[in-house]
């Protein structure tokens, strides 16, 4: 029995060892598989990490390339920022209007839009919107607010005025996307409250391309002038377009309208009120300045043409001692080409008319290239006018002539047309002055009986170390003393 038991024990022991070896082998195999799994996971993790890093590098490179492409593309663009007009209000503050891409604004955002080209119909254009701009300045020319007109496309303000309960700005805007491809607009009237919040707006259209250029406030409403003409390539004999004059009440309801001038080019740029009506100035056709008299209810009375202006016509009209003074450009050449056509050469000029539209006098200053006045101011003993020159031989102080560029000019005349003094506002590129008004008087001005000026315009010259980039146009508001010395520049 004992021998048998030993055999059984040995057999069991052998089986047990065999089972243990088998288990050990399986465990080693399992450990090996786990180790291999961990190794494979670690490898995959490393590979995934490498792939992620490579993807991130590619994304960063693409973003950097997109950034530089955008910067390069935008570096080739000239961004617009302009002032066309300025008004002082109650000797308390200023309102200035113009347009801007707002690329460099601290108050409004730039935006882009796309449209199909009207000529190259397979081409899609992407542009920065040129937005209407309204800015309120305090007496020291610090910005109080900067507002725009909210629309999906382009807009512009040309004039502004304060009314009892708000501010009214006029100009033009792209009302429908279809206007983009044919380059037309609607006339625009916007009312803001005194803090710059929009209250309402109105659009105006007659022939297809409309804009309002100037506003005159009355006791019972306001009168605006501008143009409504055919779009490019359109023809017809419509008799309600050209230069337009429209009266609104203070809620924007149209009261009456009138018009005069060519349906392709007629425009009214400015307006003054006389005892029995309104007199407007502008342009009828190429080189034809235009003066028109309307009654107080908008009925046409008479018109006068001056056939020696430039393509912009008569820009600004003021009245003093029953005489009209108009800022413009005046042809001073009598040369003709071989076909007998007049070769125009324009000086900056002021035309003087009586209240019946008869030309009395003209005052000019200029050189061998084109010059013009955009605005004028009438004092007791002199006229101050602003505009620009392209001439290198014009007799104006501090001329900094650059070929094919313009420089802003400010010139004083006496009432016989004699130049009393002059000054250049210029840099190494283009500078244009659009409007001049009296500055809000300070205490020293009242004591010394001096009358400084506020002038607005725009420039792409670099004025000062950090003022401009020699490419983009910047709106400018300038203050001059009565000796034409520049006091401040913003």
C-alpha positions in Angstrom: 0.0 0.0 0.0 2.8 2.3 0.9 4.5 1.8 -2.4 1.3 2.4 -4.2 0.7 5.6 -2.3 4.2 6.9 -3.2 3.4 6.3 -6.8 0.2 8.1 -6.5 1.9 11.0 -4.7 4.6 11.2 -7.3 2.0 11.2 -10.1 0.0 13.9 -8.4 3.1 16.0 -7.8 4.1 15.6 -11.4 0.7 16.6 -12.6 0.7 19.5 -10.2 4.1 20.7 -11.5 3.0 20.3 -15.0 -0.1 22.4 -14.2 2.0 25.0 -12.5 4.4 25.2 -15.4 1.4 25.5 -17.7 -0.1 28.3 -15.6 3.4 30.0 -15.4 3.7 29.7 -19.2 0.2 31.3 -19.6 1.0 34.0 -17.2 4.2 34.8 -19.0 2.3 34.8 -22.3 -0.3 37.1 -20.7 2.4 39.4 -19.3 4.1 39.4 -22.7 0.8 40.3 -24.4 0.1 43.0 -21.8 3.6 44.4 -22.2 3.2 44.3 -26.0 -0.2 46.0 -25.7 1.2 48.7 -23.5 4.1 49.1 -25.9 1.7 49.3 -28.8 -0.5 51.8 -26.9 2.6 53.9 -26.0 3.7 53.8 -29.6 0.3 54.8 -30.9 0.2 57.6 -28.3 3.5 58.9 -29.5 2.5 58.6 -33.1 -0.8 60.4 -32.3 1.1 63.1 -30.5 3.5 63.5 -33.4 0.6 63.7 -35.8 -1.1 66.3 -33.6 2.1 68.4 -33.4 2.5 68.2 -37.2 -1.1 69.2 -37.7 -0.7 72.1 -35.3 2.4 73.2 -37.0 0.6 73.1 -40.4 -2.3 75.0 -39.0 0.0 77.7 -37.4 1.9 78.0 -40.7 -1.3 78.4 -42.6 -2.6 81.0 -40.1 0.7 82.9 -40.4 0.5 82.7 -44.2 -3.1 83.9 -44.1 -2.1 86.7 -41.8 0.7 87.8 -44.0 -1.4 87.4 -47.1 -4.1 89.5 -45.5 -1.6 92.1 -44.4 0.0 92.2 -47.8 -3.4 92.5 -49.5 -4.4 95.3 -47.1 -1.1 97.0 -47.4 -1.9 97.5 -51.1 -5.2 99.1 -50.2 -5.7 102.8 -49.4 -8.3 103.1 -46.6 -10.5 106.1 -46.7 -11.3 108.6 -43.9 -12.7 112.0 -44.8 -14.4 115.1 -43.6 -16.6 117.1 -46.0 -18.3 119.6 -43.7 -18.2 121.0 -40.2 -20.6 123.2 -38.2 -20.3 124.9 -34.8 -23.3 124.7 -32.5 -24.3 127.3 -30.0 -20.7 128.2 -29.3 -20.5 124.9 -27.4 -19.3 122.2 -29.7 -18.7 121.1 -33.3 -20.3 118.6 -35.6 -18.3 117.2 -38.5 -19.4 114.7 -41.2 -17.8 112.6 -43.9 -17.1 108.9 -44.5 -14.7 106.3 -43.4 -13.7 102.6 -43.7 -13.1 102.9 -40.0 -9.9 100.9 -40.4 -8.2 103.1 -37.8 -11.2 104.1 -35.7 -11.4 103.7 -31.9 -15.2 104.0 -32.0 -16.6 102.1 -35.0 -15.8 98.7 -36.6 -14.7 98.1 -40.2 -16.6 95.5 -42.2 -16.4 94.0 -45.7 -19.1 93.0 -48.2 -19.1 91.2 -51.5 -20.8 92.0 -54.8 -20.8 90.9 -58.4 -19.0 93.2 -60.8 -21.3 94.9 -63.3 -18.9 94.7 -66.2 -16.9 91.5 -65.5 -20.0 89.5 -64.4 -17.9 86.5 -63.4 -15.9 88.6 -60.9 -16.8 88.9 -57.3 -15.5 92.0 -55.5 -14.8 92.1 -51.8 -14.4 95.6 -50.4 -14.3 97.4 -47.1 -17.5 99.4 -46.6 -17.1 103.2 -46.8 -19.5 104.2 -44.0 -21.1 107.6 -43.2 -19.4 109.3 -40.3 -20.8 111.9 -37.8 -18.4 113.2 -35.1 -19.1 115.5 -32.2 -16.1 117.6 -30.9 -16.0 119.7 -27.8 -14.5 123.2 -27.9 -11.0 121.8 -27.5 -11.6 119.5 -30.5 -11.7 116.4 -28.3 -14.0 113.6 -29.7 -17.3 113.4 -27.7 -18.8 110.7 -29.9 -18.3 109.2 -33.4 -21.4 107.7 -35.0 -22.2 106.0 -38.3 -25.3 105.0 -40.3 -26.0 101.3 -40.0 -26.3 99.6 -43.3 -25.0 96.6 -45.1 -23.1 98.5 -47.8 -21.6 102.0 -48.5 -22.9 105.3 -47.2 -21.7 108.9 -46.9 -22.6 112.1 -45.1 -22.0 115.5 -46.8 -23.6 118.0 -44.5 -25.0 118.2 -41.0 -27.1 120.6 -38.9 -28.5 120.8 -35.4 -32.2 121.2 -34.9 -34.1 121.8 -31.6 -34.4 118.1 -30.6 -31.5 116.5 -32.5 -29.1 116.4 -35.3 -29.8 115.9 -39.0 -27.2 114.6 -41.4 -27.6 114.2 -45.2 -25.8 112.3 -47.9 -26.3 109.1 -49.8 -26.1 105.3 -49.4 -26.4 102.0 -51.2 -30.1 101.0 -50.5 -30.2 97.8 -52.5 -27.4 95.3 -53.3 -28.3 95.6 -57.0 -27.0 99.2 -56.9 -23.4 98.1 -56.3 -22.9 96.7 -59.7 -24.2 99.8 -61.5 -22.7 102.3 -59.0 -25.8 104.1 -57.9 -27.2 105.3 -54.6 -30.2 106.7 -52.8 -30.4 110.1 -51.2 -30.2 109.8 -47.4 -31.5 111.9 -44.5 -30.8 110.7 -40.9 -32.0 112.2 -37.7 -30.1 111.5 -34.4 -30.8 112.7 -30.9 -28.3 115.0 -29.3 -26.4 112.0 -27.9 -25.9 110.5 -31.4 -28.6 107.8 -31.2 -30.4 107.3 -34.5 -34.1 108.2 -34.4 -35.1 107.7 -38.0 -33.9 107.8 -41.6 -35.4 108.5 -45.0 -34.2 107.5 -48.5 -35.0 109.5 -51.6 -34.9 108.5 -55.3 -36.0 109.9 -58.6 -33.9 108.7 -61.6 -31.7 106.0 -60.1 -28.6 107.7 -58.7 -29.3 110.2 -56.0 -27.4 112.1 -53.2 -28.0 115.1 -50.9 -25.1 117.6 -50.6 -26.3 120.4 -48.3 -28.9 121.2 -45.7 -30.6 124.5 -44.7 -32.7 124.7 -41.5 -36.0 126.6 -41.5 -38.5 127.3 -38.7 -40.9 124.7 -40.0 -38.5 122.1 -41.4 -35.4 121.9 -43.5 -34.4 122.1 -47.2 -31.8 119.8 -48.8 -30.2 120.0 -52.2 -28.3 117.5 -54.3 -28.8 115.5 -57.5 -30.8 112.7 -59.0 -29.5 111.5 -62.3 -29.6 108.5 -64.6 -27.4 105.6 -64.0 -24.4 105.1 -66.3 -25.4 104.2 -70.0 -29.1 105.0 -69.3 -30.8 107.6 -71.6 -34.1 109.4 -71.5 -35.8 112.8 -71.3 -37.1 112.7 -67.7 -37.9 116.2 -66.5 -37.8 115.8 -62.7 -34.1 115.0 -62.3 -30.7 116.8 -62.4 -30.1 119.1 -59.5 -32.8 118.6 -56.9 -34.2 120.7 -54.0 -36.5 119.1 -51.4 -38.2 120.4 -48.3 -39.0 118.2 -45.3 -40.7 118.8 -42.0 -38.8 117.8 -38.8 -40.3 114.3 -38.8 -39.0 113.6 -42.3 -42.2 114.1 -44.2 -41.6 115.6 -47.7 -43.4 118.9 -48.2 -42.3 119.9 -51.7 -39.6 119.3 -54.3 -38.1 121.1 -57.3 -35.3 120.4 -59.8 -33.3 121.8 -62.7 -30.3 120.6 -64.8 -29.1 117.8 -67.0 -30.3 114.3 -66.2 -26.7 112.9 -66.6 -24.7 115.5 -64.7 -26.9 118.2 -63.1 -26.2 118.8 -59.4 -26.9 121.4 -56.6 -24.0 121.6 -54.2 -25.1 124.4 -51.8 -28.0 126.7 -50.9 -28.6 130.1 -49.3 -31.9 131.7 -48.4 -32.8 135.2 -49.7 -35.8 137.3 -48.8 -38.1 135.8 -51.4 -36.7 132.3 -52.0 -33.6 130.2 -52.3 -30.5 130.4 -54.5 -28.5 127.2 -55.2 -25.2 126.6 -56.9 -23.7 123.6 -58.6 -23.1 122.3 -62.1 -25.3 121.7 -65.1 -22.8 119.9 -67.5 -19.1 119.5 -68.0 -17.4 122.9 -67.3 -20.8 124.6 -66.8 -21.3 126.1 -63.4 -25.0 126.6 -62.4 -26.9 129.1 -60.3 -30.7 128.6 -59.9 -33.3 130.7 -58.1 -36.4 129.0 -56.5 -39.3 130.5 -54.7 -40.1 129.7 -51.1 -42.4 126.9 -52.2 -39.8 125.3 -54.5 -40.9 126.8 -57.9 -38.2 127.5 -60.5 -37.7 131.2 -61.2 -34.4 131.7 -63.1 -31.0 130.1 -63.8 -27.6 131.3 -64.8 -24.7 129.3 -66.2 -21.0 130.0 -66.0 -19.3 128.0 -68.7 -15.7 128.1 -67.4 -15.7 126.0 -64.3 -14.1 122.5 -63.9 -15.9 119.2 -63.8 -17.0 119.8 -60.1 -18.7 123.1 -60.7 -19.6 125.6 -58.0 -19.2 124.2 -54.5 -20.0 126.8 -51.8 -22.2 129.9 -51.8 -22.4 132.7 -49.2 -24.3 136.0 -49.1 -23.2 139.4 -47.9 -24.4 142.9 -48.7 -26.8 141.6 -51.3 -24.0 139.9 -53.2 -23.4 136.2 -53.7 -19.8 134.8 -53.3 -19.2 131.3 -54.7 -16.2 129.1 -54.2 -15.2 127.2 -57.4 -12.5 126.7 -60.0 -12.2 129.1 -62.9 -10.6 128.5 -66.3 -7.9 131.1 -67.1 -6.7 129.7 -70.4 -7.6 130.9 -73.8 -5.5 128.4 -75.7 -7.0 125.9 -78.1 -5.9 122.6 -79.5 -5.6 121.8 -83.2 -9.3 121.0 -83.4 -10.2 124.4 -81.9 -11.2 123.0 -78.5 -10.4 125.1 -75.5 -7.5 123.8 -73.4 -8.7 124.3 -69.8 -6.4 125.4 -67.0 -8.2 126.1 -63.7 -7.3 128.5 -60.9 -8.9 128.5 -57.5 -11.6 131.1 -57.8 -14.4 133.1 -56.3 -17.3 134.3 -58.4 -19.3 137.4 -57.3 -22.9 137.8 -58.4 -25.8 140.1 -57.6 -29.1 138.6 -56.3 -30.4 138.5 -59.9 -27.7 136.2 -61.0 -25.6 138.8 -62.9 -21.8 138.2 -62.7 -20.1 141.2 -61.0 -16.5 140.0 -60.5 -14.1 137.1 -60.1 -11.1 136.6 -57.9 -8.5 134.0 -58.6 -5.2 132.5 -57.5 -3.4 129.7 -59.2 -0.5 128.3 -61.2 0.1 126.3 -64.3 -1.9 123.2 -63.1 -5.4 122.8 -61.7 -6.4 124.5 -58.5 -9.8 125.1 -56.8 -11.6 126.5 -53.8 -14.1 124.3 -52.0 -15.4 126.7 -49.3 -15.2 130.3 -48.3 -16.0 132.5 -45.2 -17.0 136.1 -45.4 -15.7 138.5 -42.7 -16.3 142.3 -42.5 -13.1 143.2 -44.3 -11.9 140.0 -46.0 -12.8 136.7 -47.6 -11.1 133.5 -46.4 -11.2 130.5 -48.8 -9.9 126.9 -48.7 -9.3 124.2 -51.3 -6.3 122.7 -52.9 -3.6 123.3 -55.5 -1.7 121.0 -57.9 0.6 123.7 -59.2 4.3 124.1 -58.4 4.3 127.8 -59.4 1.3 129.1 -57.4 2.3 132.0 -55.1 1.3 130.6 -51.7 3.5 130.6 -48.6 5.2 127.3 -47.6 4.5 125.5 -50.9 5.7 121.9 -50.8 5.1 120.8 -54.3 5.0 117.1 -55.1 4.4 116.0 -58.7 0.9 114.7 -59.3 -0.1 115.5 -55.7 -2.4 118.1 -54.2 -1.8 120.5 -51.3 -4.4 122.2 -49.1 -4.6 126.0 -49.5 -6.1 128.7 -47.3 -6.2 132.2 -48.9 -7.4 135.6 -47.7 -8.7 138.2 -50.2 -10.0 141.7 -49.7 -13.3 142.6 -51.3 -11.5 143.9 -54.4 -10.0 140.5 -55.0 -6.5 141.4 -53.8 -4.7 138.5 -52.1 -3.8 139.5 -48.5 -2.2 136.3 -47.2 -2.0 132.6 -47.9 -0.9 129.4 -46.4 -0.3 125.8 -47.5 -1.4 122.7 -45.6 0.6 120.0 -47.2 2.9 117.1 -46.8 4.6 114.6 -49.1 1.3 113.2 -50.6 -2.2 114.5 -51.1 -4.0 117.1 -48.8 -7.4 118.7 -49.5 -9.3 121.2 -47.5 -13.1 121.1 -47.8 -14.7 123.5 -45.4 -13.9 126.6 -43.2 -16.0 128.1 -40.4 -15.4 130.4 -37.5 -14.0 128.7 -34.5 -15.9 128.9 -31.2 -14.4 132.0 -29.5 -12.3 131.6 -26.4 -12.0 134.2 -23.7 -8.8 135.6 -25.3 -10.5 135.9 -28.7 -13.3 137.9 -27.1 -10.8 140.2 -25.3 -8.5 140.7 -28.3 -11.4 140.7 -30.9 -9.7 137.9 -32.9 -11.5 135.3 -35.0 -9.8 131.9 -35.4 -11.0 129.4 -37.9 -11.9 125.7 -38.0 -11.0 123.8 -41.3 -11.8 120.2 -42.2 -10.5 118.0 -45.0 -8.4 114.9 -45.5 -4.9 113.8 -46.2 -2.7 110.8 -46.9 0.5 112.7 -46.1 2.4 111.8 -42.9 2.0 114.8 -40.6 4.3 114.3 -37.7 6.1 111.2 -36.4 3.0 109.1 -35.6 0.3 111.0 -37.6 -0.4 109.0 -40.8 1.2 106.2 -42.7 1.8 107.9 -46.1 -0.9 105.6 -47.7 -4.3 105.7 -46.0 -6.5 108.9 -46.0 -7.2 110.4 -42.6 -9.8 113.0 -41.9 -8.4 116.3 -40.4 -9.9 119.0 -38.3 -7.6 122.0 -38.0 -7.7 125.2 -36.1 -6.0 128.4 -37.5 -5.6 131.8 -35.8 -6.6 134.9 -37.8 -3.0 135.2 -39.1 -3.4 131.8 -40.7 -1.0 130.1 -38.3 -2.0 126.5 -37.5 -2.9 126.2 -33.8 -4.0 122.6 -33.6 -4.4 119.6 -35.8 -6.5 116.5 -35.1 
